[in-house]
Amino acid sequence: MEEAIVLIDSGFLSKVTKHFGGGIHLRYNLLKFAKNLSGKEDLIFKQLLYYTAPPFHISVLSPT
């Protein structure tokens, strides 16, 4: 099996837990969650990278 580094965006995970929690954020163990994700894909969990990032926006410039 291959090793995996799991990257989790806190903003996206927050929205997902609120959606599946019916408007209330679900409680979870982040490390256990990352290990379960790896295991379901037959990967060996090696490291968790948990980050926050601003949403990606594409600026469309009008021709001059």
PDBQT receptor file of N, H, CA, C and O in Angstrom, charges set to zero:
ATOM      1  N   MET A   1       0.842  -1.195   0.000  1.00  0.00    +0.000 N 
ATOM      2  CA  MET A   1       0.000   0.000   0.000  1.00  0.00    +0.000 C 
ATOM      3  C   MET A   1       0.881   1.251   0.000  1.00  0.00    +0.000 C 
ATOM      4  O   MET A   1       2.007   1.246   0.498  1.00  0.00    +0.000 OA
ATOM      5  N   GLU A   2       0.338   2.303  -0.566  1.00  0.00    +0.000 N 
ATOM      6  H   GLU A   2      -0.577   2.307  -0.971  1.00  0.00    +0.000 HD
ATOM      7  CA  GLU A   2       1.057   3.577  -0.627  1.00  0.00    +0.000 C 
ATOM      8  C   GLU A   2       0.734   4.424   0.589  1.00  0.00    +0.000 C 
ATOM      9  O   GLU A   2      -0.310   4.260   1.221  1.00  0.00    +0.000 OA
ATOM     10  N   GLU A   3       1.647   5.331   0.906  1.00  0.00    +0.000 N 
ATOM     11  H   GLU A   3       2.495   5.464   0.393  1.00  0.00    +0.000 HD
ATOM     12  CA  GLU A   3       1.427   6.268   2.010  1.00  0.00    +0.000 C 
ATOM     13  C   GLU A   3       0.675   7.488   1.489  1.00  0.00    +0.000 C 
ATOM     14  O   GLU A   3       0.740   7.819   0.306  1.00  0.00    +0.000 OA
ATOM     15  N   ALA A   4      -0.045   8.154   2.408  1.00  0.00    +0.000 N 
ATOM     16  H   ALA A   4      -0.098   7.885   3.370  1.00  0.00    +0.000 HD
ATOM     17  CA  ALA A   4      -0.838   9.318   2.007  1.00  0.00    +0.000 C 
ATOM     18  C   ALA A   4      -0.669  10.460   2.994  1.00  0.00    +0.000 C 
ATOM     19  O   ALA A   4      -0.589  10.258   4.206  1.00  0.00    +0.000 OA
ATOM     20  N   ILE A   5      -0.617  11.650   2.448  1.00  0.00    +0.000 N 
ATOM     21  H   ILE A   5      -0.682  11.815   1.464  1.00  0.00    +0.000 HD
ATOM     22  CA  ILE A   5      -0.692  12.874   3.246  1.00  0.00    +0.000 C 
ATOM     23  C   ILE A   5      -2.070  13.454   2.963  1.00  0.00    +0.000 C 
ATOM     24  O   ILE A   5      -2.415  13.704   1.809  1.00  0.00    +0.000 OA
ATOM     25  N   VAL A   6      -2.852  13.669   4.005  1.00  0.00    +0.000 N 
ATOM     26  H   VAL A   6      -2.572  13.466   4.944  1.00  0.00    +0.000 HD
ATOM     27  CA  VAL A   6      -4.227  14.146   3.854  1.00  0.00    +0.000 C 
ATOM     28  C   VAL A   6      -4.245  15.657   4.064  1.00  0.00    +0.000 C 
ATOM     29  O   VAL A   6      -3.789  16.153   5.094  1.00  0.00    +0.000 OA
ATOM     30  N   LEU A   7      -4.774  16.385   3.084  1.00  0.00    +0.000 N 
ATOM     31  H   LEU A   7      -5.145  15.983   2.247  1.00  0.00    +0.000 HD
ATOM     32  CA  LEU A   7      -4.909  17.834   3.168  1.00  0.00    +0.000 C 
ATOM     33  C   LEU A   7      -6.379  18.168   3.368  1.00  0.00    +0.000 C 
ATOM     34  O   LEU A   7      -7.229  17.724   2.597  1.00  0.00    +0.000 OA
ATOM     35  N   ILE A   8      -6.682  18.947   4.397  1.00  0.00    +0.000 N 
ATOM     36  H   ILE A   8      -5.991  19.309   5.023  1.00  0.00    +0.000 HD
ATOM     37  CA  ILE A   8      -8.073  19.307   4.694  1.00  0.00    +0.000 C 
ATOM     38  C   ILE A   8      -8.183  20.825   4.812  1.00  0.00    +0.000 C 
ATOM     39  O   ILE A   8      -7.462  21.456   5.585  1.00  0.00    +0.000 OA
ATOM     40  N   ASP A   9      -9.097  21.394   4.033  1.00  0.00    +0.000 N 
ATOM     41  H   ASP A   9      -9.683  20.881   3.405  1.00  0.00    +0.000 HD
ATOM     42  CA  ASP A   9      -9.386  22.824   4.092  1.00  0.00    +0.000 C 
ATOM     43  C   ASP A   9     -10.458  23.040   5.155  1.00  0.00    +0.000 C 
ATOM     44  O   ASP A   9     -11.565  22.512   5.039  1.00  0.00    +0.000 OA
ATOM     45  N   SER A  10     -10.138  23.804   6.176  1.00  0.00    +0.000 N 
ATOM     46  H   SER A  10      -9.239  24.233   6.270  1.00  0.00    +0.000 HD
ATOM     47  CA  SER A  10     -11.056  23.988   7.309  1.00  0.00    +0.000 C 
ATOM     48  C   SER A  10     -12.363  24.656   6.895  1.00  0.00    +0.000 C 
ATOM     49  O   SER A  10     -13.419  24.315   7.429  1.00  0.00    +0.000 OA
ATOM     50  N   GLY A  11     -12.318  25.591   5.964  1.00  0.00    +0.000 N 
ATOM     51  H   GLY A  11     -11.461  25.868   5.530  1.00  0.00    +0.000 HD
ATOM     52  CA  GLY A  11     -13.527  26.283   5.528  1.00  0.00    +0.000 C 
ATOM     53  C   GLY A  11     -14.490  25.345   4.827  1.00  0.00    +0.000 C 
ATOM     54  O   GLY A  11     -15.694  25.374   5.084  1.00  0.00    +0.000 OA
ATOM     55  N   PHE A  12     -13.960  24.510   3.938  1.00  0.00    +0.000 N 
ATOM     56  H   PHE A  12     -12.982  24.486   3.729  1.00  0.00    +0.000 HD
ATOM     57  CA  PHE A  12     -14.805  23.564   3.213  1.00  0.00    +0.000 C 
ATOM     58  C   PHE A  12     -15.358  22.505   4.167  1.00  0.00    +0.000 C 
ATOM     59  O   PHE A  12     -16.541  22.170   4.101  1.00  0.00    +0.000 OA
ATOM     60  N   LEU A  13     -14.515  21.980   5.049  1.00  0.00    +0.000 N 
ATOM     61  H   LEU A  13     -13.554  22.252   5.103  1.00  0.00    +0.000 HD
ATOM     62  CA  LEU A  13     -14.977  20.977   6.007  1.00  0.00    +0.000 C 
ATOM     63  C   LEU A  13     -16.060  21.548   6.908  1.00  0.00    +0.000 C 
ATOM     64  O   LEU A  13     -16.998  20.838   7.271  1.00  0.00    +0.000 OA
ATOM     65  N   SER A  14     -15.946  22.806   7.272  1.00  0.00    +0.000 N 
ATOM     66  H   SER A  14     -15.184  23.383   6.977  1.00  0.00    +0.000 HD
ATOM     67  CA  SER A  14     -16.952  23.457   8.098  1.00  0.00    +0.000 C 
ATOM     68  C   SER A  14     -18.300  23.502   7.383  1.00  0.00    +0.000 C 
ATOM     69  O   SER A  14     -19.336  23.217   7.984  1.00  0.00    +0.000 OA
ATOM     70  N   LYS A  15     -18.285  23.860   6.099  1.00  0.00    +0.000 N 
ATOM     71  H   LYS A  15     -17.444  24.091   5.610  1.00  0.00    +0.000 HD
ATOM     72  CA  LYS A  15     -19.539  23.908   5.328  1.00  0.00    +0.000 C 
ATOM     73  C   LYS A  15     -20.155  22.524   5.173  1.00  0.00    +0.000 C 
ATOM     74  O   LYS A  15     -21.373  22.368   5.262  1.00  0.00    +0.000 OA
ATOM     75  N   VAL A  16     -19.315  21.522   4.943  1.00  0.00    +0.000 N 
ATOM     76  H   VAL A  16     -18.325  21.649   4.871  1.00  0.00    +0.000 HD
ATOM     77  CA  VAL A  16     -19.811  20.155   4.773  1.00  0.00    +0.000 C 
ATOM     78  C   VAL A  16     -20.449  19.649   6.067  1.00  0.00    +0.000 C 
ATOM     79  O   VAL A  16     -21.529  19.060   6.033  1.00  0.00    +0.000 OA
ATOM     80  N   THR A  17     -19.790  19.874   7.210  1.00  0.00    +0.000 N 
ATOM     81  H   THR A  17     -18.913  20.353   7.238  1.00  0.00    +0.000 HD
ATOM     82  CA  THR A  17     -20.346  19.396   8.476  1.00  0.00    +0.000 C 
ATOM     83  C   THR A  17     -21.648  20.118   8.818  1.00  0.00    +0.000 C 
ATOM     84  O   THR A  17     -22.554  19.525   9.402  1.00  0.00    +0.000 OA
ATOM     85  N   LYS A  18     -21.739  21.387   8.456  1.00  0.00    +0.000 N 
ATOM     86  H   LYS A  18     -21.003  21.869   7.981  1.00  0.00    +0.000 HD
ATOM     87  CA  LYS A  18     -22.979  22.118   8.708  1.00  0.00    +0.000 C 
ATOM     88  C   LYS A  18     -24.102  21.601   7.814  1.00  0.00    +0.000 C 
ATOM     89  O   LYS A  18     -25.246  21.490   8.255  1.00  0.00    +0.000 OA
ATOM     90  N   HIS A  19     -23.784  21.288   6.575  1.00  0.00    +0.000 N 
ATOM     91  H   HIS A  19     -22.855  21.378   6.217  1.00  0.00    +0.000 HD
ATOM     92  CA  HIS A  19     -24.782  20.757   5.637  1.00  0.00    +0.000 C 
ATOM     93  C   HIS A  19     -25.327  19.415   6.131  1.00  0.00    +0.000 C 
ATOM     94  O   HIS A  19     -26.539  19.217   6.208  1.00  0.00    +0.000 OA
ATOM     95  N   PHE A  20     -24.414  18.496   6.464  1.00  0.00    +0.000 N 
ATOM     96  H   PHE A  20     -23.429  18.656   6.401  1.00  0.00    +0.000 HD
ATOM     97  CA  PHE A  20     -24.844  17.167   6.906  1.00  0.00    +0.000 C 
ATOM     98  C   PHE A  20     -25.384  17.164   8.327  1.00  0.00    +0.000 C 
ATOM     99  O   PHE A  20     -26.034  16.205   8.742  1.00  0.00    +0.000 OA
ATOM    100  N   GLY A  21     -25.122  18.222   9.069  1.00  0.00    +0.000 N 
ATOM    101  H   GLY A  21     -24.595  19.001   8.732  1.00  0.00    +0.000 HD
ATOM    102  CA  GLY A  21     -25.656  18.327  10.426  1.00  0.00    +0.000 C 
ATOM    103  C   GLY A  21     -26.994  19.038  10.479  1.00  0.00    +0.000 C 
ATOM    104  O   GLY A  21     -27.505  19.311  11.565  1.00  0.00    +0.000 OA
ATOM    105  N   GLY A  22     -27.574  19.344   9.320  1.00  0.00    +0.000 N 
ATOM    106  H   GLY A  22     -27.159  19.122   8.437  1.00  0.00    +0.000 HD
ATOM    107  CA  GLY A  22     -28.872  20.006   9.277  1.00  0.00    +0.000 C 
ATOM    108  C   GLY A  22     -28.820  21.426   9.816  1.00  0.00    +0.000 C 
ATOM    109  O   GLY A  22     -29.739  21.866  10.507  1.00  0.00    +0.000 OA
ATOM    110  N   GLY A  23     -27.745  22.148   9.503  1.00  0.00    +0.000 N 
ATOM    111  H   GLY A  23     -26.998  21.791   8.941  1.00  0.00    +0.000 HD
ATOM    112  CA  GLY A  23     -27.616  23.535   9.943  1.00  0.00    +0.000 C 
ATOM    113  C   GLY A  23     -26.785  23.682  11.210  1.00  0.00    +0.000 C 
ATOM    114  O   GLY A  23     -26.452  24.799  11.606  1.00  0.00    +0.000 OA
ATOM    115  N   ILE A  24     -26.451  22.573  11.844  1.00  0.00    +0.000 N 
ATOM    116  H   ILE A  24     -26.722  21.666  11.522  1.00  0.00    +0.000 HD
ATOM    117  CA  ILE A  24     -25.613  22.590  13.054  1.00  0.00    +0.000 C 
ATOM    118  C   ILE A  24     -24.327  21.835  12.722  1.00  0.00    +0.000 C 
ATOM    119  O   ILE A  24     -24.373  20.742  12.156  1.00  0.00    +0.000 OA
ATOM    120  N   HIS A  25     -23.185  22.417  13.075  1.00  0.00    +0.000 N 
ATOM    121  H   HIS A  25     -23.148  23.305  13.535  1.00  0.00    +0.000 HD
ATOM    122  CA  HIS A  25     -21.902  21.775  12.790  1.00  0.00    +0.000 C 
ATOM    123  C   HIS A  25     -21.778  20.455  13.539  1.00  0.00    +0.000 C 
ATOM    124  O   HIS A  25     -22.031  20.383  14.742  1.00  0.00    +0.000 OA
ATOM    125  N   LEU A  26     -21.381  19.404  12.805  1.00  0.00    +0.000 N 
ATOM    126  H   LEU A  26     -21.176  19.462  11.829  1.00  0.00    +0.000 HD
ATOM    127  CA  LEU A  26     -21.140  18.109  13.422  1.00  0.00    +0.000 C 
ATOM    128  C   LEU A  26     -19.830  18.146  14.197  1.00  0.00    +0.000 C 
ATOM    129  O   LEU A  26     -18.900  18.863  13.829  1.00  0.00    +0.000 OA
ATOM    130  N   ARG A  27     -19.767  17.377  15.259  1.00  0.00    +0.000 N 
ATOM    131  H   ARG A  27     -20.522  16.794  15.558  1.00  0.00    +0.000 HD
ATOM    132  CA  ARG A  27     -18.517  17.246  16.018  1.00  0.00    +0.000 C 
ATOM    133  C   ARG A  27     -17.766  16.045  15.474  1.00  0.00    +0.000 C 
ATOM    134  O   ARG A  27     -18.382  15.039  15.123  1.00  0.00    +0.000 OA
ATOM    135  N   TYR A  28     -16.453  16.133  15.398  1.00  0.00    +0.000 N 
ATOM    136  H   TYR A  28     -15.952  16.951  15.683  1.00  0.00    +0.000 HD
ATOM    137  CA  TYR A  28     -15.647  15.053  14.852  1.00  0.00    +0.000 C 
ATOM    138  C   TYR A  28     -14.235  15.144  15.403  1.00  0.00    +0.000 C 
ATOM    139  O   TYR A  28     -13.798  16.195  15.870  1.00  0.00    +0.000 OA
ATOM    140  N   ASN A  29     -13.536  14.032  15.340  1.00  0.00    +0.000 N 
ATOM    141  H   ASN A  29     -13.891  13.177  14.961  1.00  0.00    +0.000 HD
ATOM    142  CA  ASN A  29     -12.123  13.983  15.689  1.00  0.00    +0.000 C 
ATOM    143  C   ASN A  29     -11.356  14.079  14.374  1.00  0.00    +0.000 C 
ATOM    144  O   ASN A  29     -11.408  13.164  13.553  1.00  0.00    +0.000 OA
ATOM    145  N   LEU A  30     -10.654  15.176  14.179  1.00  0.00    +0.000 N 
ATOM    146  H   LEU A  30     -10.613  15.919  14.847  1.00  0.00    +0.000 HD
ATOM    147  CA  LEU A  30     -10.009  15.460  12.902  1.00  0.00    +0.000 C 
ATOM    148  C   LEU A  30      -8.983  14.398  12.516  1.00  0.00    +0.000 C 
ATOM    149  O   LEU A  30      -8.944  13.981  11.359  1.00  0.00    +0.000 OA
ATOM    150  N   LEU A  31      -8.164  13.958  13.443  1.00  0.00    +0.000 N 
ATOM    151  H   LEU A  31      -8.195  14.297  14.383  1.00  0.00    +0.000 HD
ATOM    152  CA  LEU A  31      -7.145  12.957  13.140  1.00  0.00    +0.000 C 
ATOM    153  C   LEU A  31      -7.787  11.617  12.772  1.00  0.00    +0.000 C 
ATOM    154  O   LEU A  31      -7.352  10.951  11.832  1.00  0.00    +0.000 OA
ATOM    155  N   LYS A  32      -8.807  11.233  13.506  1.00  0.00    +0.000 N 
ATOM    156  H   LYS A  32      -9.161  11.773  14.270  1.00  0.00    +0.000 HD
ATOM    157  CA  LYS A  32      -9.516   9.984  13.222  1.00  0.00    +0.000 C 
ATOM    158  C   LYS A  32     -10.192  10.061  11.846  1.00  0.00    +0.000 C 
ATOM    159  O   LYS A  32     -10.190   9.088  11.092  1.00  0.00    +0.000 OA
ATOM    160  N   PHE A  33     -10.767  11.223  11.530  1.00  0.00    +0.000 N 
ATOM    161  H   PHE A  33     -10.769  12.013  12.142  1.00  0.00    +0.000 HD
ATOM    162  CA  PHE A  33     -11.408  11.452  10.239  1.00  0.00    +0.000 C 
ATOM    163  C   PHE A  33     -10.400  11.262   9.103  1.00  0.00    +0.000 C 
ATOM    164  O   PHE A  33     -10.694  10.584   8.118  1.00  0.00    +0.000 OA
ATOM    165  N   ALA A  34      -9.206  11.862   9.239  1.00  0.00    +0.000 N 
ATOM    166  H   ALA A  34      -8.967  12.412  10.039  1.00  0.00    +0.000 HD
ATOM    167  CA  ALA A  34      -8.173  11.756   8.208  1.00  0.00    +0.000 C 
ATOM    168  C   ALA A  34      -7.700  10.311   8.047  1.00  0.00    +0.000 C 
ATOM    169  O   ALA A  34      -7.480   9.854   6.925  1.00  0.00    +0.000 OA
ATOM    170  N   LYS A  35      -7.546   9.601   9.145  1.00  0.00    +0.000 N 
ATOM    171  H   LYS A  35      -7.725   9.973  10.056  1.00  0.00    +0.000 HD
ATOM    172  CA  LYS A  35      -7.118   8.194   9.078  1.00  0.00    +0.000 C 
ATOM    173  C   LYS A  35      -8.183   7.346   8.407  1.00  0.00    +0.000 C 
ATOM    174  O   LYS A  35      -7.855   6.447   7.633  1.00  0.00    +0.000 OA
ATOM    175  N   ASN A  36      -9.459   7.615   8.690  1.00  0.00    +0.000 N 
ATOM    176  H   ASN A  36      -9.726   8.345   9.319  1.00  0.00    +0.000 HD
ATOM    177  CA  ASN A  36     -10.547   6.874   8.045  1.00  0.00    +0.000 C 
ATOM    178  C   ASN A  36     -10.582   7.132   6.539  1.00  0.00    +0.000 C 
ATOM    179  O   ASN A  36     -10.815   6.212   5.755  1.00  0.00    +0.000 OA
ATOM    180  N   LEU A  37     -10.352   8.379   6.138  1.00  0.00    +0.000 N 
ATOM    181  H   LEU A  37     -10.164   9.126   6.775  1.00  0.00    +0.000 HD
ATOM    182  CA  LEU A  37     -10.309   8.697   4.705  1.00  0.00    +0.000 C 
ATOM    183  C   LEU A  37      -9.213   7.897   4.007  1.00  0.00    +0.000 C 
ATOM    184  O   LEU A  37      -9.429   7.347   2.927  1.00  0.00    +0.000 OA
ATOM    185  N   SER A  38      -8.052   7.836   4.621  1.00  0.00    +0.000 N 
ATOM    186  H   SER A  38      -7.877   8.283   5.498  1.00  0.00    +0.000 HD
ATOM    187  CA  SER A  38      -6.930   7.093   4.039  1.00  0.00    +0.000 C 
ATOM    188  C   SER A  38      -7.249   5.616   3.944  1.00  0.00    +0.000 C 
ATOM    189  O   SER A  38      -7.009   4.985   2.915  1.00  0.00    +0.000 OA
ATOM    190  N   GLY A  39      -7.792   5.064   5.022  1.00  0.00    +0.000 N 
ATOM    191  H   GLY A  39      -7.987   5.577   5.858  1.00  0.00    +0.000 HD
ATOM    192  CA  GLY A  39      -8.102   3.645   5.060  1.00  0.00    +0.000 C 
ATOM    193  C   GLY A  39      -9.122   3.229   4.024  1.00  0.00    +0.000 C 
ATOM    194  O   GLY A  39      -9.018   2.145   3.451  1.00  0.00    +0.000 OA
ATOM    195  N   LYS A  40     -10.108   4.077   3.775  1.00  0.00    +0.000 N 
ATOM    196  H   LYS A  40     -10.193   4.958   4.240  1.00  0.00    +0.000 HD
ATOM    197  CA  LYS A  40     -11.146   3.750   2.790  1.00  0.00    +0.000 C 
ATOM    198  C   LYS A  40     -10.585   3.695   1.378  1.00  0.00    +0.000 C 
ATOM    199  O   LYS A  40     -11.168   3.051   0.505  1.00  0.00    +0.000 OA
ATOM    200  N   GLU A  41      -9.466   4.360   1.145  1.00  0.00    +0.000 N 
ATOM    201  H   GLU A  41      -8.993   4.883   1.854  1.00  0.00    +0.000 HD
ATOM    202  CA  GLU A  41      -8.829   4.343  -0.174  1.00  0.00    +0.000 C 
ATOM    203  C   GLU A  41      -7.638   3.380  -0.212  1.00  0.00    +0.000 C 
ATOM    204  O   GLU A  41      -6.837   3.421  -1.145  1.00  0.00    +0.000 OA
ATOM    205  N   ASP A  42      -7.522   2.517   0.801  1.00  0.00    +0.000 N 
ATOM    206  H   ASP A  42      -8.173   2.485   1.560  1.00  0.00    +0.000 HD
ATOM    207  CA  ASP A  42      -6.418   1.554   0.919  1.00  0.00    +0.000 C 
ATOM    208  C   ASP A  42      -5.055   2.233   0.890  1.00  0.00    +0.000 C 
ATOM    209  O   ASP A  42      -4.131   1.772   0.220  1.00  0.00    +0.000 OA
ATOM    210  N   LEU A  43      -4.945   3.333   1.625  1.00  0.00    +0.000 N 
ATOM    211  H   LEU A  43      -5.695   3.708   2.169  1.00  0.00    +0.000 HD
ATOM    212  CA  LEU A  43      -3.686   4.056   1.756  1.00  0.00    +0.000 C 
ATOM    213  C   LEU A  43      -3.255   4.061   3.217  1.00  0.00    +0.000 C 
ATOM    214  O   LEU A  43      -4.089   3.961   4.117  1.00  0.00    +0.000 OA
ATOM    215  N   ILE A  44      -1.969   4.176   3.446  1.00  0.00    +0.000 N 
ATOM    216  H   ILE A  44      -1.291   4.256   2.715  1.00  0.00    +0.000 HD
ATOM    217  CA  ILE A  44      -1.436   4.247   4.802  1.00  0.00    +0.000 C 
ATOM    218  C   ILE A  44      -1.345   5.727   5.188  1.00  0.00    +0.000 C 
ATOM    219  O   ILE A  44      -0.658   6.504   4.526  1.00  0.00    +0.000 OA
ATOM    220  N   PHE A  45      -2.034   6.105   6.250  1.00  0.00    +0.000 N 
ATOM    221  H   PHE A  45      -2.593   5.474   6.788  1.00  0.00    +0.000 HD
ATOM    222  CA  PHE A  45      -2.017   7.492   6.708  1.00  0.00    +0.000 C 
ATOM    223  C   PHE A  45      -0.624   7.840   7.208  1.00  0.00    +0.000 C 
ATOM    224  O   PHE A  45      -0.067   7.138   8.051  1.00  0.00    +0.000 OA
ATOM    225  N   LYS A  46      -0.062   8.930   6.684  1.00  0.00    +0.000 N 
ATOM    226  H   LYS A  46      -0.515   9.501   5.999  1.00  0.00    +0.000 HD
ATOM    227  CA  LYS A  46       1.268   9.364   7.101  1.00  0.00    +0.000 C 
ATOM    228  C   LYS A  46       1.220  10.703   7.832  1.00  0.00    +0.000 C 
ATOM    229  O   LYS A  46       1.851  10.860   8.876  1.00  0.00    +0.000 OA
ATOM    230  N   GLN A  47       0.475  11.670   7.291  1.00  0.00    +0.000 N 
ATOM    231  H   GLN A  47      -0.038  11.542   6.442  1.00  0.00    +0.000 HD
ATOM    232  CA  GLN A  47       0.472  13.014   7.862  1.00  0.00    +0.000 C 
ATOM    233  C   GLN A  47      -0.819  13.737   7.510  1.00  0.00    +0.000 C 
ATOM    234  O   GLN A  47      -1.439  13.475   6.479  1.00  0.00    +0.000 OA
ATOM    235  N   LEU A  48      -1.213  14.657   8.394  1.00  0.00    +0.000 N 
ATOM    236  H   LEU A  48      -0.710  14.870   9.232  1.00  0.00    +0.000 HD
ATOM    237  CA  LEU A  48      -2.384  15.491   8.175  1.00  0.00    +0.000 C 
ATOM    238  C   LEU A  48      -1.941  16.934   8.050  1.00  0.00    +0.000 C 
ATOM    239  O   LEU A  48      -1.193  17.434   8.891  1.00  0.00    +0.000 OA
ATOM    240  N   LEU A  49      -2.401  17.609   6.998  1.00  0.00    +0.000 N 
ATOM    241  H   LEU A  49      -3.008  17.203   6.316  1.00  0.00    +0.000 HD
ATOM    242  CA  LEU A  49      -2.171  19.038   6.826  1.00  0.00    +0.000 C 
ATOM    243  C   LEU A  49      -3.539  19.713   6.845  1.00  0.00    +0.000 C 
ATOM    244  O   LEU A  49      -4.344  19.521   5.934  1.00  0.00    +0.000 OA
ATOM    245  N   TYR A  50      -3.794  20.492   7.873  1.00  0.00    +0.000 N 
ATOM    246  H   TYR A  50      -3.140  20.648   8.613  1.00  0.00    +0.000 HD
ATOM    247  CA  TYR A  50      -5.068  21.174   8.082  1.00  0.00    +0.000 C 
ATOM    248  C   TYR A  50      -4.815  22.660   7.877  1.00  0.00    +0.000 C 
ATOM    249  O   TYR A  50      -3.978  23.247   8.563  1.00  0.00    +0.000 OA
ATOM    250  N   TYR A  51      -5.525  23.268   6.946  1.00  0.00    +0.000 N 
ATOM    251  H   TYR A  51      -6.204  22.792   6.388  1.00  0.00    +0.000 HD
ATOM    252  CA  TYR A  51      -5.213  24.653   6.605  1.00  0.00    +0.000 C 
ATOM    253  C   TYR A  51      -6.480  25.470   6.392  1.00  0.00    +0.000 C 
ATOM    254  O   TYR A  51      -7.571  24.932   6.207  1.00  0.00    +0.000 OA
ATOM    255  N   THR A  52      -6.302  26.770   6.425  1.00  0.00    +0.000 N 
ATOM    256  H   THR A  52      -5.416  27.208   6.576  1.00  0.00    +0.000 HD
ATOM    257  CA  THR A  52      -7.370  27.704   6.066  1.00  0.00    +0.000 C 
ATOM    258  C   THR A  52      -6.869  28.509   4.877  1.00  0.00    +0.000 C 
ATOM    259  O   THR A  52      -5.705  28.907   4.826  1.00  0.00    +0.000 OA
ATOM    260  N   ALA A  53      -7.741  28.739   3.945  1.00  0.00    +0.000 N 
ATOM    261  H   ALA A  53      -8.686  28.416   3.986  1.00  0.00    +0.000 HD
ATOM    262  CA  ALA A  53      -7.369  29.501   2.762  1.00  0.00    +0.000 C 
ATOM    263  C   ALA A  53      -8.573  30.307   2.311  1.00  0.00    +0.000 C 
ATOM    264  O   ALA A  53      -9.710  29.857   2.452  1.00  0.00    +0.000 OA
ATOM    265  N   PRO A  54      -8.334  31.498   1.768  1.00  0.00    +0.000 N 
ATOM    266  CA  PRO A  54      -9.463  32.271   1.241  1.00  0.00    +0.000 C 
ATOM    267  C   PRO A  54     -10.036  31.574   0.012  1.00  0.00    +0.000 C 
ATOM    268  O   PRO A  54      -9.323  30.846  -0.678  1.00  0.00    +0.000 OA
ATOM    269  N   PRO A  55     -11.311  31.791  -0.265  1.00  0.00    +0.000 N 
ATOM    270  CA  PRO A  55     -11.914  31.169  -1.448  1.00  0.00    +0.000 C 
ATOM    271  C   PRO A  55     -11.215  31.617  -2.730  1.00  0.00    +0.000 C 
ATOM    272  O   PRO A  55     -10.750  32.752  -2.831  1.00  0.00    +0.000 OA
ATOM    273  N   PHE A  56     -11.150  30.736  -3.681  1.00  0.00    +0.000 N 
ATOM    274  H   PHE A  56     -11.528  29.814  -3.599  1.00  0.00    +0.000 HD
ATOM    275  CA  PHE A  56     -10.521  31.045  -4.959  1.00  0.00    +0.000 C 
ATOM    276  C   PHE A  56     -11.503  31.803  -5.842  1.00  0.00    +0.000 C 
ATOM    277  O   PHE A  56     -12.635  31.362  -6.043  1.00  0.00    +0.000 OA
ATOM    278  N   HIS A  57     -11.075  32.928  -6.362  1.00  0.00    +0.000 N 
ATOM    279  H   HIS A  57     -10.155  33.287  -6.199  1.00  0.00    +0.000 HD
ATOM    280  CA  HIS A  57     -11.892  33.725  -7.259  1.00  0.00    +0.000 C 
ATOM    281  C   HIS A  57     -11.088  34.023  -8.528  1.00  0.00    +0.000 C 
ATOM    282  O   HIS A  57      -9.911  34.378  -8.471  1.00  0.00    +0.000 OA
ATOM    283  N   ILE A  58     -11.745  33.873  -9.649  1.00  0.00    +0.000 N 
ATOM    284  H   ILE A  58     -12.701  33.585  -9.695  1.00  0.00    +0.000 HD
ATOM    285  CA  ILE A  58     -11.090  34.212 -10.918  1.00  0.00    +0.000 C 
ATOM    286  C   ILE A  58     -11.515  35.627 -11.293  1.00  0.00    +0.000 C 
ATOM    287  O   ILE A  58     -12.708  35.923 -11.359  1.00  0.00    +0.000 OA
ATOM    288  N   SER A  59     -10.559  36.487 -11.535  1.00  0.00    +0.000 N 
ATOM    289  H   SER A  59      -9.589  36.247 -11.482  1.00  0.00    +0.000 HD
ATOM    290  CA  SER A  59     -10.864  37.843 -11.986  1.00  0.00    +0.000 C 
ATOM    291  C   SER A  59     -10.935  37.819 -13.497  1.00  0.00    +0.000 C 
ATOM    292  O   SER A  59     -10.002  37.387 -14.173  1.00  0.00    +0.000 OA
ATOM    293  N   VAL A  60     -12.020  38.273 -14.000  1.00  0.00    +0.000 N 
ATOM    294  H   VAL A  60     -12.778  38.624 -13.451  1.00  0.00    +0.000 HD
ATOM    295  CA  VAL A  60     -12.187  38.345 -15.443  1.00  0.00    +0.000 C 
ATOM    296  C   VAL A  60     -12.023  39.797 -15.847  1.00  0.00    +0.000 C 
ATOM    297  O   VAL A  60     -12.793  40.667 -15.438  1.00  0.00    +0.000 OA
ATOM    298  N   LEU A  61     -11.019  40.038 -16.648  1.00  0.00    +0.000 N 
ATOM    299  H   LEU A  61     -10.394  39.332 -16.980  1.00  0.00    +0.000 HD
ATOM    300  CA  LEU A  61     -10.753  41.404 -17.103  1.00  0.00    +0.000 C 
ATOM    301  C   LEU A  61     -11.449  41.613 -18.432  1.00  0.00    +0.000 C 
ATOM    302  O   LEU A  61     -11.362  40.775 -19.331  1.00  0.00    +0.000 OA
ATOM    303  N   SER A  62     -12.132  42.722 -18.551  1.00  0.00    +0.000 N 
ATOM    304  H   SER A  62     -12.203  43.402 -17.821  1.00  0.00    +0.000 HD
ATOM    305  CA  SER A  62     -12.788  43.027 -19.826  1.00  0.00    +0.000 C 
ATOM    306  C   SER A  62     -11.749  43.592 -20.785  1.00  0.00    +0.000 C 
ATOM    307  O   SER A  62     -10.834  44.309 -20.378  1.00  0.00    +0.000 OA
ATOM    308  N   PRO A  63     -11.904  43.257 -22.074  1.00  0.00    +0.000 N 
ATOM    309  CA  PRO A  63     -10.954  43.776 -23.061  1.00  0.00    +0.000 C 
ATOM    310  C   PRO A  63     -11.069  45.305 -23.153  1.00  0.00    +0.000 C 
ATOM    311  O   PRO A  63     -12.162  45.858 -23.032  1.00  0.00    +0.000 OA
ATOM    312  N   THR A  64      -9.953  45.968 -23.364  1.00  0.00    +0.000 N 
ATOM    313  H   THR A  64      -9.065  45.518 -23.463  1.00  0.00    +0.000 HD
ATOM    314  CA  THR A  64      -9.957  47.439 -23.465  1.00  0.00    +0.000 C 
ATOM    315  C   THR A  64      -9.937  47.908 -24.879  1.00  0.00    +0.000 C 
ATOM    316  O   THR A  64      -9.938  49.113 -25.130  1.00  0.00    +0.000 OA
TER     317      THR A  64
